[in-house]
Amino acid sequence: MLGVFNSPIGQMISPHISPKLVAKMVEEYMGFDQYGFVKDNALLFESAEQEKIKMQIQQSLQAQQAGPSVAENMVDGQIEQMEQQAGTSSMLQEMDEMDEDEDNVV
């Protein structure tokens, strides 16, 4: 078979040879049919699947880059906690002052 395809005759007949049927012949001859890796247009479908996964990864990376980083989120969270604590302590201070004012009135 290789002798025919590697010869000048192979070049002449190659436009008339079906790659699908050659793949099927090799699959049957070699006993590969039990593995099921010879399929119609497998390369096209697998390439499309790879392209889809590549696009999903790129979109995910773009979303990560557009959003705040983990460090920024941590700093923002710490600032919010400090502001809440400061707000709570100033409220307690005001309440203490009000209590003192009431004590002075009585």
C-alpha positions, -999 to 999 in steps of 0.1 A, spaced: 0 0 0 28 25 9 46 15 -23 16 26 -44 9 59 -25 46 69 -25 49 63 -63 40 85 -92 8 64 -95 -1 74 -60 2 110 -69 -21 105 -99 -48 87 -80 -46 106 -46 -72 132 -57 -96 102 -62 -89 85 -29 -113 91 0 -93 99 32 -123 87 52 -124 53 35 -86 49 39 -89 57 76 -117 31 78 -96 5 60 -66 11 83 -89 10 114 -103 -24 103 -69 -38 91 -51 -28 123 -79 -37 147 -83 -2 158 -121 -3 155 -124 -15 191 -109 19 203 -133 41 183 -108 68 175 -114 69 138 -145 91 132 -158 113 104 -143 148 106 -128 142 140 -102 168 135 -128 195 126 -149 188 157 -120 185 181 -104 217 167 -137 235 172 -139 222 207 -104 234 215 -112 268 201 -143 270 222 -123 262 254 -96 287 244 -122 314 240 -138 305 274 -103 308 291 -96 341 274 -130 355 285 -123 343 321 -89 359 321 -104 392 308 -130 392 335 -104 386 362 -83 414 349 -112 438 347 -123 431 383 -105 440 414 -77 417 425 -78 395 457 -55 419 474 -77 449 465 -107 431 478 -89 423 511 -78 459 515 -113 472 508 -127 447 533 -102 459 560 -110 495 553 -148 488 557 -141 470 589 -121 499 602 -147 524 592 -174 503 609 -153 501 641 -146 538 640 -183 545 635 -192 522 664 -166 538 687 -177 573 678 -213 564 685 -203 550 719 -184 581 726 -214 603 717 -237 581 739 -212 585 768 -212 622 764 -250 623 763 -251 603 796 -226 627 811 -248 656 800 -278 640 815 -259 634 848 -249 670 849 -285 682 843 -300 663 872 
